[in-house]
Amino acid sequence: MAIIRSDILTLQVASADQQQALQDTLALYRRLVRDLMTVAYTHWPTVGAT
């Protein structure tokens, strides 16, 4: 699976392969962020409360 990284770039999809790579990247990003936020919220009383 190809990963596309874009911080401030405007992405233009020119082929079906690029469209699939973009969809895969977005799905992976969303899954990882959701999992990271779950861990952060679970442990916030320990690591975030000062």
mmCIF file of the N, C-alpha and C atoms, coordinates in Angstrom:
data_MODEL
# 
_entry.id   MODEL 
# 
loop_
_atom_site.group_PDB 
_atom_site.id 
_atom_site.type_symbol 
_atom_site.label_atom_id 
_atom_site.label_alt_id 
_atom_site.label_comp_id 
_atom_site.label_asym_id 
_atom_site.label_entity_id 
_atom_site.label_seq_id 
_atom_site.pdbx_PDB_ins_code 
_atom_site.Cartn_x 
_atom_site.Cartn_y 
_atom_site.Cartn_z 
_atom_site.occupancy 
_atom_site.B_iso_or_equiv 
_atom_site.pdbx_formal_charge 
_atom_site.auth_seq_id 
_atom_site.auth_comp_id 
_atom_site.auth_asym_id 
_atom_site.auth_atom_id 
_atom_site.pdbx_PDB_model_num 
ATOM 1   N N  . MET A 1 1  ? 0.845  -1.173 0.000   1.00 0.00 ? 1  MET A N  1 
ATOM 2   C CA . MET A 1 1  ? 0.000  0.000  0.000   1.00 0.00 ? 1  MET A CA 1 
ATOM 3   C C  . MET A 1 1  ? 0.890  1.236  0.000   1.00 0.00 ? 1  MET A C  1 
ATOM 4   N N  . ALA A 1 2  ? 0.625  2.141  -0.908  1.00 0.00 ? 2  ALA A N  1 
ATOM 5   C CA . ALA A 1 2  ? 1.369  3.389  -0.984  1.00 0.00 ? 2  ALA A CA 1 
ATOM 6   C C  . ALA A 1 2  ? 0.796  4.392  0.008   1.00 0.00 ? 2  ALA A C  1 
ATOM 7   N N  . ILE A 1 3  ? 1.661  5.199  0.581   1.00 0.00 ? 3  ILE A N  1 
ATOM 8   C CA . ILE A 1 3  ? 1.248  6.238  1.514   1.00 0.00 ? 3  ILE A CA 1 
ATOM 9   C C  . ILE A 1 3  ? 1.517  7.592  0.867   1.00 0.00 ? 3  ILE A C  1 
ATOM 10  N N  . ILE A 1 4  ? 0.515  8.451  0.860   1.00 0.00 ? 4  ILE A N  1 
ATOM 11  C CA . ILE A 1 4  ? 0.669  9.799  0.326   1.00 0.00 ? 4  ILE A CA 1 
ATOM 12  C C  . ILE A 1 4  ? 0.702  10.756 1.500   1.00 0.00 ? 4  ILE A C  1 
ATOM 13  N N  . ARG A 1 5  ? 1.729  11.585 1.552   1.00 0.00 ? 5  ARG A N  1 
ATOM 14  C CA . ARG A 1 5  ? 1.835  12.566 2.632   1.00 0.00 ? 5  ARG A CA 1 
ATOM 15  C C  . ARG A 1 5  ? 1.633  13.950 2.047   1.00 0.00 ? 5  ARG A C  1 
ATOM 16  N N  . SER A 1 6  ? 0.749  14.697 2.652   1.00 0.00 ? 6  SER A N  1 
ATOM 17  C CA . SER A 1 6  ? 0.476  16.056 2.190   1.00 0.00 ? 6  SER A CA 1 
ATOM 18  C C  . SER A 1 6  ? 0.214  16.939 3.390   1.00 0.00 ? 6  SER A C  1 
ATOM 19  N N  . ASP A 1 7  ? 1.094  17.890 3.632   1.00 0.00 ? 7  ASP A N  1 
ATOM 20  C CA . ASP A 1 7  ? 0.878  18.838 4.714   1.00 0.00 ? 7  ASP A CA 1 
ATOM 21  C C  . ASP A 1 7  ? 0.075  20.035 4.223   1.00 0.00 ? 7  ASP A C  1 
ATOM 22  N N  . ILE A 1 8  ? 0.556  20.659 3.172   1.00 0.00 ? 8  ILE A N  1 
ATOM 23  C CA . ILE A 1 8  ? -0.128 21.838 2.655   1.00 0.00 ? 8  ILE A CA 1 
ATOM 24  C C  . ILE A 1 8  ? -0.331 21.746 1.146   1.00 0.00 ? 8  ILE A C  1 
ATOM 25  N N  . LEU A 1 9  ? -0.082 20.591 0.590   1.00 0.00 ? 9  LEU A N  1 
ATOM 26  C CA . LEU A 1 9  ? -0.199 20.422 -0.849  1.00 0.00 ? 9  LEU A CA 1 
ATOM 27  C C  . LEU A 1 9  ? -1.645 20.208 -1.258  1.00 0.00 ? 9  LEU A C  1 
ATOM 28  N N  . THR A 1 10 ? -1.999 20.722 -2.425  1.00 0.00 ? 10 THR A N  1 
ATOM 29  C CA . THR A 1 10 ? -3.287 20.418 -3.014  1.00 0.00 ? 10 THR A CA 1 
ATOM 30  C C  . THR A 1 10 ? -3.099 19.159 -3.847  1.00 0.00 ? 10 THR A C  1 
ATOM 31  N N  . LEU A 1 11 ? -3.846 18.134 -3.518  1.00 0.00 ? 11 LEU A N  1 
ATOM 32  C CA . LEU A 1 11 ? -3.687 16.859 -4.203  1.00 0.00 ? 11 LEU A CA 1 
ATOM 33  C C  . LEU A 1 11 ? -4.595 16.793 -5.417  1.00 0.00 ? 11 LEU A C  1 
ATOM 34  N N  . GLN A 1 12 ? -4.025 16.351 -6.523  1.00 0.00 ? 12 GLN A N  1 
ATOM 35  C CA . GLN A 1 12 ? -4.797 16.147 -7.739  1.00 0.00 ? 12 GLN A CA 1 
ATOM 36  C C  . GLN A 1 12 ? -4.634 14.690 -8.133  1.00 0.00 ? 12 GLN A C  1 
ATOM 37  N N  . VAL A 1 13 ? -5.736 13.987 -8.188  1.00 0.00 ? 13 VAL A N  1 
ATOM 38  C CA . VAL A 1 13 ? -5.713 12.569 -8.505  1.00 0.00 ? 13 VAL A CA 1 
ATOM 39  C C  . VAL A 1 13 ? -5.849 12.407 -10.012 1.00 0.00 ? 13 VAL A C  1 
ATOM 40  N N  . ALA A 1 14 ? -4.853 11.764 -10.627 1.00 0.00 ? 14 ALA A N  1 
ATOM 41  C CA . ALA A 1 14 ? -4.837 11.637 -12.082 1.00 0.00 ? 14 ALA A CA 1 
ATOM 42  C C  . ALA A 1 14 ? -5.155 10.231 -12.562 1.00 0.00 ? 14 ALA A C  1 
ATOM 43  N N  . SER A 1 15 ? -5.153 9.262  -11.648 1.00 0.00 ? 15 SER A N  1 
ATOM 44  C CA . SER A 1 15 ? -5.403 7.887  -12.084 1.00 0.00 ? 15 SER A CA 1 
ATOM 45  C C  . SER A 1 15 ? -6.141 7.122  -10.994 1.00 0.00 ? 15 SER A C  1 
ATOM 46  N N  . ALA A 1 16 ? -6.648 5.977  -11.368 1.00 0.00 ? 16 ALA A N  1 
ATOM 47  C CA . ALA A 1 16 ? -7.353 5.122  -10.411 1.00 0.00 ? 16 ALA A CA 1 
ATOM 48  C C  . ALA A 1 16 ? -6.403 4.624  -9.328  1.00 0.00 ? 16 ALA A C  1 
ATOM 49  N N  . ASP A 1 17 ? -5.146 4.349  -9.692  1.00 0.00 ? 17 ASP A N  1 
ATOM 50  C CA . ASP A 1 17 ? -4.157 3.900  -8.704  1.00 0.00 ? 17 ASP A CA 1 
ATOM 51  C C  . ASP A 1 17 ? -3.891 4.990  -7.665  1.00 0.00 ? 17 ASP A C  1 
ATOM 52  N N  . GLN A 1 18 ? -3.776 6.228  -8.121  1.00 0.00 ? 18 GLN A N  1 
ATOM 53  C CA . GLN A 1 18 ? -3.568 7.337  -7.198  1.00 0.00 ? 18 GLN A CA 1 
ATOM 54  C C  . GLN A 1 18 ? -4.785 7.537  -6.303  1.00 0.00 ? 18 GLN A C  1 
ATOM 55  N N  . GLN A 1 19 ? -5.972 7.388  -6.862  1.00 0.00 ? 19 GLN A N  1 
ATOM 56  C CA . GLN A 1 19 ? -7.194 7.520  -6.068  1.00 0.00 ? 19 GLN A CA 1 
ATOM 57  C C  . GLN A 1 19 ? -7.232 6.465  -4.977  1.00 0.00 ? 19 GLN A C  1 
ATOM 58  N N  . GLN A 1 20 ? -6.854 5.231  -5.315  1.00 0.00 ? 20 GLN A N  1 
ATOM 59  C CA . GLN A 1 20 ? -6.845 4.155  -4.333  1.00 0.00 ? 20 GLN A CA 1 
ATOM 60  C C  . GLN A 1 20 ? -5.795 4.412  -3.256  1.00 0.00 ? 20 GLN A C  1 
ATOM 61  N N  . ALA A 1 21 ? -4.616 4.881  -3.661  1.00 0.00 ? 21 ALA A N  1 
ATOM 62  C CA . ALA A 1 21 ? -3.565 5.192  -2.689  1.00 0.00 ? 21 ALA A CA 1 
ATOM 63  C C  . ALA A 1 21 ? -4.015 6.304  -1.751  1.00 0.00 ? 21 ALA A C  1 
ATOM 64  N N  . LEU A 1 22 ? -4.701 7.302  -2.274  1.00 0.00 ? 22 LEU A N  1 
ATOM 65  C CA . LEU A 1 22 ? -5.207 8.391  -1.443  1.00 0.00 ? 22 LEU A CA 1 
ATOM 66  C C  . LEU A 1 22 ? -6.261 7.885  -0.463  1.00 0.00 ? 22 LEU A C  1 
ATOM 67  N N  . GLN A 1 23 ? -7.157 7.038  -0.917  1.00 0.00 ? 23 GLN A N  1 
ATOM 68  C CA . GLN A 1 23 ? -8.172 6.466  -0.031  1.00 0.00 ? 23 GLN A CA 1 
ATOM 69  C C  . GLN A 1 23 ? -7.539 5.606  1.054   1.00 0.00 ? 23 GLN A C  1 
ATOM 70  N N  . ASP A 1 24 ? -6.540 4.803  0.686   1.00 0.00 ? 24 ASP A N  1 
ATOM 71  C CA . ASP A 1 24 ? -5.846 3.962  1.667   1.00 0.00 ? 24 ASP A CA 1 
ATOM 72  C C  . ASP A 1 24 ? -5.134 4.814  2.715   1.00 0.00 ? 24 ASP A C  1 
ATOM 73  N N  . THR A 1 25 ? -4.487 5.883  2.266   1.00 0.00 ? 25 THR A N  1 
ATOM 74  C CA . THR A 1 25 ? -3.771 6.773  3.172   1.00 0.00 ? 25 THR A CA 1 
ATOM 75  C C  . THR A 1 25 ? -4.729 7.439  4.149   1.00 0.00 ? 25 THR A C  1 
ATOM 76  N N  . LEU A 1 26 ? -5.840 7.922  3.644   1.00 0.00 ? 26 LEU A N  1 
ATOM 77  C CA . LEU A 1 26 ? -6.827 8.581  4.495   1.00 0.00 ? 26 LEU A CA 1 
ATOM 78  C C  . LEU A 1 26 ? -7.419 7.611  5.514   1.00 0.00 ? 26 LEU A C  1 
ATOM 79  N N  . ALA A 1 27 ? -7.719 6.397  5.084   1.00 0.00 ? 27 ALA A N  1 
ATOM 80  C CA . ALA A 1 27 ? -8.263 5.395  6.003   1.00 0.00 ? 27 ALA A CA 1 
ATOM 81  C C  . ALA A 1 27 ? -7.251 5.053  7.098   1.00 0.00 ? 27 ALA A C  1 
ATOM 82  N N  . LEU A 1 28 ? -5.987 4.880  6.725   1.00 0.00 ? 28 LEU A N  1 
ATOM 83  C CA . LEU A 1 28 ? -4.940 4.574  7.697   1.00 0.00 ? 28 LEU A CA 1 
ATOM 84  C C  . LEU A 1 28 ? -4.770 5.729  8.684   1.00 0.00 ? 28 LEU A C  1 
ATOM 85  N N  . TYR A 1 29 ? -4.720 6.943  8.184   1.00 0.00 ? 29 TYR A N  1 
ATOM 86  C CA . TYR A 1 29 ? -4.577 8.127  9.040   1.00 0.00 ? 29 TYR A CA 1 
ATOM 87  C C  . TYR A 1 29 ? -5.720 8.213  10.045  1.00 0.00 ? 29 TYR A C  1 
ATOM 88  N N  . ARG A 1 30 ? -6.942 8.059  9.551   1.00 0.00 ? 30 ARG A N  1 
ATOM 89  C CA . ARG A 1 30 ? -8.099 8.157  10.446  1.00 0.00 ? 30 ARG A CA 1 
ATOM 90  C C  . ARG A 1 30 ? -8.074 7.072  11.511  1.00 0.00 ? 30 ARG A C  1 
ATOM 91  N N  . ARG A 1 31 ? -7.681 5.855  11.133  1.00 0.00 ? 31 ARG A N  1 
ATOM 92  C CA . ARG A 1 31 ? -7.617 4.765  12.104  1.00 0.00 ? 31 ARG A CA 1 
ATOM 93  C C  . ARG A 1 31 ? -6.554 5.045  13.162  1.00 0.00 ? 31 ARG A C  1 
ATOM 94  N N  . LEU A 1 32 ? -5.383 5.489  12.731  1.00 0.00 ? 32 LEU A N  1 
ATOM 95  C CA . LEU A 1 32 ? -4.300 5.748  13.676  1.00 0.00 ? 32 LEU A CA 1 
ATOM 96  C C  . LEU A 1 32 ? -4.628 6.905  14.615  1.00 0.00 ? 32 LEU A C  1 
ATOM 97  N N  . VAL A 1 33 ? -5.230 7.963  14.089  1.00 0.00 ? 33 VAL A N  1 
ATOM 98  C CA . VAL A 1 33 ? -5.592 9.096  14.939  1.00 0.00 ? 33 VAL A CA 1 
ATOM 99  C C  . VAL A 1 33 ? -6.663 8.686  15.940  1.00 0.00 ? 33 VAL A C  1 
ATOM 100 N N  . ARG A 1 34 ? -7.647 7.913  15.499  1.00 0.00 ? 34 ARG A N  1 
ATOM 101 C CA . ARG A 1 34 ? -8.694 7.450  16.417  1.00 0.00 ? 34 ARG A CA 1 
ATOM 102 C C  . ARG A 1 34 ? -8.086 6.619  17.539  1.00 0.00 ? 34 ARG A C  1 
ATOM 103 N N  . ASP A 1 35 ? -7.192 5.699  17.179  1.00 0.00 ? 35 ASP A N  1 
ATOM 104 C CA . ASP A 1 35 ? -6.553 4.863  18.195  1.00 0.00 ? 35 ASP A CA 1 
ATOM 105 C C  . ASP A 1 35 ? -5.689 5.690  19.143  1.00 0.00 ? 35 ASP A C  1 
ATOM 106 N N  . LEU A 1 36 ? -4.947 6.642  18.610  1.00 0.00 ? 36 LEU A N  1 
ATOM 107 C CA . LEU A 1 36 ? -4.112 7.502  19.441  1.00 0.00 ? 36 LEU A CA 1 
ATOM 108 C C  . LEU A 1 36 ? -4.959 8.322  20.410  1.00 0.00 ? 36 LEU A C  1 
ATOM 109 N N  . MET A 1 37 ? -6.063 8.864  19.935  1.00 0.00 ? 37 MET A N  1 
ATOM 110 C CA . MET A 1 37 ? -6.928 9.658  20.809  1.00 0.00 ? 37 MET A CA 1 
ATOM 111 C C  . MET A 1 37 ? -7.576 8.787  21.882  1.00 0.00 ? 37 MET A C  1 
ATOM 112 N N  . THR A 1 38 ? -7.884 7.543  21.562  1.00 0.00 ? 38 THR A N  1 
ATOM 113 C CA . THR A 1 38 ? -8.432 6.630  22.565  1.00 0.00 ? 38 THR A CA 1 
ATOM 114 C C  . THR A 1 38 ? -7.431 6.426  23.694  1.00 0.00 ? 38 THR A C  1 
ATOM 115 N N  . VAL A 1 39 ? -6.182 6.204  23.341  1.00 0.00 ? 39 VAL A N  1 
ATOM 116 C CA . VAL A 1 39 ? -5.136 6.029  24.354  1.00 0.00 ? 39 VAL A CA 1 
ATOM 117 C C  . VAL A 1 39 ? -4.960 7.316  25.159  1.00 0.00 ? 39 VAL A C  1 
ATOM 118 N N  . ALA A 1 40 ? -4.931 8.452  24.478  1.00 0.00 ? 40 ALA A N  1 
ATOM 119 C CA . ALA A 1 40 ? -4.744 9.727  25.178  1.00 0.00 ? 40 ALA A CA 1 
ATOM 120 C C  . ALA A 1 40 ? -5.877 9.992  26.159  1.00 0.00 ? 40 ALA A C  1 
ATOM 121 N N  . TYR A 1 41 ? -7.109 9.788  25.737  1.00 0.00 ? 41 TYR A N  1 
ATOM 122 C CA . TYR A 1 41 ? -8.249 10.029 26.633  1.00 0.00 ? 41 TYR A CA 1 
ATOM 123 C C  . TYR A 1 41 ? -8.285 9.033  27.787  1.00 0.00 ? 41 TYR A C  1 
ATOM 124 N N  . THR A 1 42 ? -7.898 7.800  27.527  1.00 0.00 ? 42 THR A N  1 
ATOM 125 C CA . THR A 1 42 ? -7.895 6.787  28.579  1.00 0.00 ? 42 THR A CA 1 
ATOM 126 C C  . THR A 1 42 ? -6.887 7.129  29.668  1.00 0.00 ? 42 THR A C  1 
ATOM 127 N N  . HIS A 1 43 ? -5.715 7.607  29.275  1.00 0.00 ? 43 HIS A N  1 
ATOM 128 C CA . HIS A 1 43 ? -4.635 7.850  30.230  1.00 0.00 ? 43 HIS A CA 1 
ATOM 129 C C  . HIS A 1 43 ? -4.494 9.318  30.622  1.00 0.00 ? 43 HIS A C  1 
ATOM 130 N N  . TRP A 1 44 ? -5.409 10.176 30.179  1.00 0.00 ? 44 TRP A N  1 
ATOM 131 C CA . TRP A 1 44 ? -5.292 11.602 30.470  1.00 0.00 ? 44 TRP A CA 1 
ATOM 132 C C  . TRP A 1 44 ? -5.235 11.917 31.961  1.00 0.00 ? 44 TRP A C  1 
ATOM 133 N N  . PRO A 1 45 ? -6.023 11.263 32.799  1.00 0.00 ? 45 PRO A N  1 
ATOM 134 C CA . PRO A 1 45 ? -5.927 11.578 34.230  1.00 0.00 ? 45 PRO A CA 1 
ATOM 135 C C  . PRO A 1 45 ? -4.519 11.352 34.797  1.00 0.00 ? 45 PRO A C  1 
ATOM 136 N N  . THR A 1 46 ? -3.786 10.421 34.217  1.00 0.00 ? 46 THR A N  1 
ATOM 137 C CA . THR A 1 46 ? -2.439 10.117 34.699  1.00 0.00 ? 46 THR A CA 1 
ATOM 138 C C  . THR A 1 46 ? -1.392 11.031 34.077  1.00 0.00 ? 46 THR A C  1 
ATOM 139 N N  . VAL A 1 47 ? -1.447 11.215 32.777  1.00 0.00 ? 47 VAL A N  1 
ATOM 140 C CA . VAL A 1 47 ? -0.380 11.947 32.093  1.00 0.00 ? 47 VAL A CA 1 
ATOM 141 C C  . VAL A 1 47 ? -0.694 13.415 31.859  1.00 0.00 ? 47 VAL A C  1 
ATOM 142 N N  . GLY A 1 48 ? -1.955 13.782 31.855  1.00 0.00 ? 48 GLY A N  1 
ATOM 143 C CA . GLY A 1 48 ? -2.307 15.152 31.509  1.00 0.00 ? 48 GLY A CA 1 
ATOM 144 C C  . GLY A 1 48 ? -2.650 16.034 32.683  1.00 0.00 ? 48 GLY A C  1 
ATOM 145 N N  . ALA A 1 49 ? -3.050 15.442 33.768  1.00 0.00 ? 49 ALA A N  1 
ATOM 146 C CA . ALA A 1 49 ? -3.453 16.238 34.925  1.00 0.00 ? 49 ALA A CA 1 
ATOM 147 C C  . ALA A 1 49 ? -2.228 16.605 35.751  1.00 0.00 ? 49 ALA A C  1 
ATOM 148 N N  . THR A 1 50 ? -1.994 17.881 35.884  1.00 0.00 ? 50 THR A N  1 
ATOM 149 C CA . THR A 1 50 ? -0.857 18.325 36.699  1.00 0.00 ? 50 THR A CA 1 
ATOM 150 C C  . THR A 1 50 ? -1.309 19.327 37.723  1.00 0.00 ? 50 THR A C  1 
# 
